[in-house]
Amino acid sequence: MGQTITNDILRLVYKETNRLEREILLQEMEYDEEMKEQFQLFKSVGRELDQLKKEPSSACVDFVLAYSKRNSKMLKAC
């Protein structure tokens, strides 16, 4: 499957297609089993990714807070 079609399927999964593009892609899937399977796979992976919850490490948060404090003191000095 070509990269353009793969990108179009991903855009469809993430609802980034306009109405006409969506209709065309869905029609194509009626006749292209490989494309339909790819769409279903991407949808499944998308759902799994949406369920992941990640948080920054404590070290990362501490770094951002320290950076913010340093820069806010510089702004006050100006």
Sequence and secondary structure as in RCSB ss.txt:
>XXXX:A:sequence
MGQTITNDILRLVYKETNRLEREILLQEMEYDEEMKEQFQLFKSVGRELDQLKKEPSSACVDFVLAYSKRNSKML
KAC
>XXXX:A:secstr
  HHHHHHHHHHHTT S HHHHHHHHHHHHH HHHHHHHHHHHHHHHHHHH      HHHHHHHHHHHHHHHHHH
HH 
